[in-house]
């Protein structure tokens, strides 16, 4: 707890905390040991436990990537920070309103047969142990805003 307070003070004094901006490999993803992340994956796309299973999307991968960028870039305090060469793997950072703590959100558009796509999304806090359900709520909210069907798991 003391370390957390010191970290908080340090971040405030240095005008913000750095975000993790590395891309994750959804097929081999290791989730956080802390309860401060949320994962949405198409069936059989992730080997670890998902919080949401996303439905197939009837849109070509490149068009879905453009849609994701357009919608998520309008989210408050959110920035697209990394995009791979194919344009189908994206990393966003969204900062908390009060302290500006960064959460990292990885998105992968997965090409499927005949102009169909799958979408995987991993939202995680960079700092702290718990997140009071923020990453799960964000994941669900963003799937809804993107118009992607899903099934929530326990």
MONOR-V852055 format. One line per field, one symbol per residue. burial: I if it has 24 or more other C-alpha atoms within 12 Angstrom, else O. A space follows every 50 residues. Layout:
burial=???
//
This chain:
burial=OOOOOOOOOOOOOOOOIOIIIOIIOIOOOOIOOOOIIIIIIIIOIIOIII IIIIIIIOIOIIOIIOIIIOOIIOOOOIIIIIIOOOIIIIIIIIIIOOOI IIIIIIIIIIIOOOOOIIIIIIIIIIIIOOIOOOIIOIIIIIIOOIOIII OOOO
//
